[in-house]
Amino acid sequence: MRVVVIGAGEVGYNIADILSNEGIDVVIIDKSGERLKEVSGNLDVQTIQGSGSSPEILRKAKLDQSDMVVAVTDSDETNMVACLLASVQSKGLVKIARIRNPDLDKDSAVFDRNHLNIDLCINPERESVANIINVIENPGASEIVDFAAGRIKLAAFHVDSGCPVIGKPLHEIRGLCKIRDFLIVSISRRNEPLVPSGTTIIEPNDYLFILAETANVKGILDFFGKNTDPAERVFIVGGGTTGLLLAGSLEKKGFLVKLIEKRHDRCDVLASRLDKAVILHGDGTSQELLKEENIRNADYLIAVTDDEEANILAALLAKQLGARKAISLINRTDYSHLVSYVGIDGVMNPRHAAIGKILHFIRKGKIISATPLYDEKAEAVEFIALKTSEITSKPLKDIKMPKGTIIGAIMRNETVFIPGGDSFILPGDHVILVTLRSAIPKVEKILTVKLDYF
């Protein structure tokens, strides 16, 4: 497989990193020679300096010999033109574009086959807002990922110091909980992924990933000592595109929203675009303002300005002043590790959301979704089991899964269950697994076609 990535920013760099580590031939295009020098020093990819909207540069990248183009520069116009030119130079190419303009969504006619013919349009801000709404609607979790059309959830959260399961092995924990149908599929311990087994002992501040049927998630979070009281009041710091999208979504769902924005002219725009949210002109890192607006009664403060340091400060200040939970928009991976240690409850990461959508298009087999976990070191994958794959119609205990891979949940017809060693995967089942990044090529192989099928 050959992929051309246009734009060497956070999203482009990380996509190139993931794909090159899986043995995929990657070409990355960017205007900045300095940025490409950094890319070449860290990744095993080909680099080309120039504009992704230049026909000559795209010919130099050999689009006619490629399978996919991923246009993720900071310019919507460049990304759209790049995909348009790609259609001219190579008819069978899969085209993915990052489109950040909130007035253009994936269903816009401009992207259909009669116009730009883009296969996937990604709005990272819109995707990350959807993720955060899911977290707010499932209090107690730091991350929530939906699978099987919402029937199964992956809930992630830190183990607090008073959690009753600390010091206990996993094989005992399910016996202590009234809800038995859940599985701890992965643990992040000291910023490294840990593949759990029945003898794994839970430690304080472990970050657990649990798969369960959606109806059982609240009870499981209660068991682990998390506060699952429904949220009502949300503060948003930052009235840019992300803040506006988030406030609008929360309004429609009936939440009480206060939005703090520094720029007076932007406040006027926000007031004209939102119906019920209270717009406050001020600094979200101002202790006086937060106290005056009764931050102590807030269920969530979500800081989404363009300044990541300010987002962290606003979240920390809100927690200190009594807010129940605080979430900060952070794109930099070196900051993400610090969040739990300083007391912030979660991270909103548009880059992470965009990468998950792109991976879905790249994975082989009947992949429904692919979601990167903790800095792309592992991945949660939902797929439909093929009749021709190596994993169907045999007990799970007899399948030689790649090291670091756990099959966590299965939906057969409308029934969800957590599989054991004697369980079978049947053709047509929706299956969710978690695997280490290093195992992805082997996982893809067993999800596709048996050698003896031919």
N, C-alpha and C positions, 0 to 999 in steps of 0.2 A: 504494500500500500504506500502511496506517495501523497503527502499533504503539503499544501502551500499555505503558510500562515502570514497574513499581512498585518503588521503591527507588533512591535516587540515590547509592549507595555506589560503590565502585570498579568493580564489574561493571556496575551499571545505568548509571553515567555513561559508561563506555566503549562499551557497546552503543548508547546514544543517540548518542554522538559518531559512531560508525561509520555508523549508519543515516542520520542526518541529513545527513552528508556525501555520501551516495549518493542524496539527494533523496527519502528516505522520510519521510512525515509521522509525527513522534514526539511523544507526550505522556508526560511523566515525572511521577510522583506520589511525594511524600515528606513526612514529618511536619515536617521541619526547614525553616523558612523561610529560614534563613541558608544552608543547603546549596543550596536552590533558587535563591537569589539568585546564588550562584556559578555554578550550571548555566546560568542565563539569560544571565549575562555572557559565557559561553564558547561556548555551543551555540545553534544555531537550532532550538529546540524549544519546545513549549508546556509550561508547568509548572503543577501543581496541588498546593497544600499540603493535606495531610490523610492519613488512614490508608488504605492500600490494601485493608483489610478492611471499609471502610465502604461500604454499598450506595449511599449518596448521592454519595460521592466518585467511585465507579465510574460512576454515571450521568452525573455532570458530565464525566467523561472520554470520554463517548459510546462506550462499549464496543460498542453495537449497530451503530456505523458503522465499527468497527475489524476488522482481520484477525487480530491476534495480541495476546496479553497475556503479558508477561514479568515474573514476580514474583520479584525477587531481593533482598528485604530481608534483614536479619540474623535474622529470626524465621521459622522453619519454619511455625509456626501461621498467621502473617499470610499467608504465601505460599500455603498450602493453602486458607485461607478465601477469599482473593482469587480463586483459580482456581475454587472452588466457586460463588462469586457470579457470576463471569464466565460460567459455564455457564448460569446462570439468565437472565442479561440478554442473552446472545447465543449462539445454538445452534451457529453454524458457526465460532466463534472457536478458533484454535489457542492452546493454553495451555501455558506453560513455567514451571516452578517450581524454585527452588533449595531443595533439601532437604539439610541438613547432618547430620541425625541419622544416625549410622552404622548404627543398627538398622533404618533404612528404606532399602531400595534401590529401584532403578528398576522391579524386577519385583514389588514388594509389591502385594498385592491391593487395598490402599486407594487406589491410583492408577488402577485399571483403569476401563473404561467404565461399569461397574455402580456405581462409587462416586464418587471425585472426578473421574474422567475427565480426567486430566492427560496431555497428549500427550508431554511430555518432562520428566523429573525429573533435575536435575543436582546431584550432590554434588561440589563443586569439589575437596575434599580427596581423595576417592576417585579422581577423574580425574587429579589431579596425582601421586598415588602411583603410578598405573599408568604415567604418563609416566616417572617416575624409575626404576621397575623396568626399563623398556625401556632406559634409559641404562645402568644398572648391568650389564645383560646384553649390552650392546654397548660395552665399554670402549674408550676412544679418542675417542668422540663426546661432545659437550656436550648435544646434543639428538638425539632419534630420533623420527620420526613414521612410523607404518605406513600404507601404502596397499594397495589391492587385496588385502584380507584377509591382510595380512602378507607378500605376495609382493614388494612394493617398499618400500624405506625411503628416507626423506629424512634424511640424516645431516648434522649441523651441528657445526663445530669451528673453533677458532682456528688460524691458521697460525703455528707456532712459529718462532723466529729461525733455527733450524738446518734448517728444511724445505728439501728439495732443489728445490722448484719456485719458490722466491722469485726474482723477476726474470724469470721466463719467461712468455710469452704463453699463453693457454689453448689455442690451436690446436696447441701443441707438447706440452702436458702429457699428453694421452691417448696420444700416441705413445710416451711414456716409461714408461707403466705397463703391466704385463703384462695387466691387466684393462682392456679397451677400452670395455666397455659401462657407462659412467657419464657423467653430465653435471653440470657446475657450473651450477646454475640461478639462483643469486643470491649476491651478496656484500654483507656489511655492512662498510663501511669508514668509520671514524671516526663510527660511530653513524648512518650514513645508508645506505639501500639502494642498491646499484649493480646495474644490469642488465648482466650480462657479455656480451661478444662475443668472437670469436676472437682479437682483438688486445689484450684486457684483460691487463695485467701483474699477476701476484700480488705482493702486498706483505706484509711482516711484520705479524702481528696482524690480517690480514684474517679475517673470520668467514665461512667458506664453507658453502653449502648444496648438497649433492650428492645427486642421485637415482640409485639403482642397484637392481638386483635384490638381494634380501636376502642371498642366498648369496655375493654379491661384496663386501659392505660391509666385512668384516674385512680382506680383501686391499687394498682401496682405502685404508682407514685406515692400514694398515701402510706403504703407499707414501708417504703424506703424513707419515710419521715419528711416528705416534701409538702409544702403548703399548696393545696390545690383549690383554695377558695377562688371563685370566679373574679376576674378583673373587671373594673368599671371605669376607673379614671386613669387617663394616660396623658403624660406630658411629652411633647416632642420639642427638641432643641434643634433648630435649623429648618429654614423654610425654603430650601432649594427644591429641586425636582423630587428627590427622595422624600423629603418632609411633606411636600404637597400630596404625593401619591399615597403616603402612609396615612396622613390625616383624612384624606378623602375616603379611603377604604375603611378606616375605623369609624368615621361618621356613619357610613351606610350600615354598619353592624351594630350601631346603637351605643358605642362607647362615648364617654364624656372626654373631649379632647381640648387641651390647651397647647398652643403652638407658639414658641418663643423664637423671634427672628430679630437680628440686629439692624438690618437695612429697612429704613422707613418706607421707601418706595416699594420694596418687596412685600411689606406688610399689607400695603394697599392691594397688591395683586392677589395675595392669599385671601384677604377678606372678600374679594370679588369672586373667587373660585370655590370657596368653601361655604357651606350653609350654616353649620351649627358650631364649628370649632371656635374657641376664643383665641384671637390673635393678640399676642403680647409683644410690643416693641421693646427689646432689651437684650441683655447678655445672659445666655443660659448658664454661664459660669458665675453669675452674681449670686452670692449667698443671700443678700437682702431681697432680691427679686423672688428667688425660690421660696424663701420663708413667707414673704408677703402673699404669694399665690398658694400657700398651704401645701407645699410639696410633701409634707409628712402624711397627707391623706391620699397620696398618689399610689396606685398599684404598680405603675411602670413609668420610668423616665427613659426615653429613647433618644439618644444624641446622634444626629445624622448630618452634622455640618461637614464642610470640606476639610476641616482641620482635625486630624485624628487625635492630636494631643488635647485639643479643647473638648472633643467628645469624651475622652477618658476622664478628664477633669470634671466635666459636668455630671457624668455618671457616678463618680466617686463622691462628689459633693451631695448629690441627691440621696445616695445611700446613707451618708453621714447625717443628713437632715431628716431621715425617717422614711424615705420612699421604700416601698416593699421590694421592688426589683428595678435594676438599671441595666440597660443594654446600650452598647456603643458601636457605632459604625467604624469598622477597622478593616482596611485592605491589606495592610502590611503583616506578613506572617510572623515577623519577629516581635510584633506587639501582641498578637493573638495569644501567645503562650503566657503572657503576664496577667491576662484578664482574671482568671480564677484566684490567683494569688493576692491580688489587690482588692478583691471584693466585688468586682463587676459580675453580673449574673449571666451575661451572654454577649455574643458578637453578631452584628449584622454585617455580612460580607458579600457585597455585590459580585466581586471577582469569583468567589466560591460558587455562587449561584450560576454564573455564566458558564463556568467550567463544567458543572454538572450537566447542563443542557447540551453542551457540545459533545461531551463524552457519549451521551445517548446515541448520537448520530454516527459515532465512530465505531462503537462496539459491534462485534459480529453476533450472529444468531438472532433470535427474535427478542431482542432486548427492549424492554418497556422503559426502563429508566436506569441511570447510573449516577450515583451521588458520591462525591469525594468526601472522605472523613478525615478529621484532624490533619490539615495541611497536605492533603492528597497522599498521605502515606498508606491509606486503605480506601476501600470503595464498597459501597452497598449497591448491589445490582438486583434488579427485578427482571426476570425473563419468563417467556412462555416455553415450557419444555417441548422440544421437538421429538417426533417419533424416531427420528434418525440419530439422536444424540446418545452419547455413551452413558448418560445418567438415568435413562428411563427404564422402568420395568425391572428393577433389581433393588434389593434392600440397600439403604444408604450405607450400612456398615460394610458392604461389599464394594463400594465405589472408592476408587483411589483418588480422592480429592487432592488438589495441590496443597502443599503445606501452608497453613495460615488461612484456610478457607473453612467457613462454617455455614451450613444450610440452616437458616433460622426460622423460616415460616413457609407454609404452602397454602394456597387457596385452590380448592378443587370444586368446580361449579360455584356454589355460593358458600361453601363451608371452609372456614379457616382453622388450621391446626398447626401446632408446633411439633415437628417431626422428631422421632427417635431413631435409633439405629435400625429397627425393623421396618421402618416406614418405607414406602415406595413413592417414586415420582412417576406420574403417568403423563402421557402426551396430552398437552393442553393445559396442564397445571400452571398456575402462576407461582413462581418460586422466588424467594428472596434469600440471597446469600450475602455474606460479608467476607471480603478477602483482602489480603495484603496487596499493595500495588505490584510487588515483584511477581505475584502469582497470576496476574491478569492474562498474559498470553496463554498459559496452560488452561485457565478457566474458559477462555474463549474457545479453545480447541475442543474441550469436552462438551460444550454447549451446542456445537454445530453438528457434524456428521460423523458417524462411525465409519471406520475404514472399510469394514466388510459390507457396508450398505450398497456399495457399487458392485 
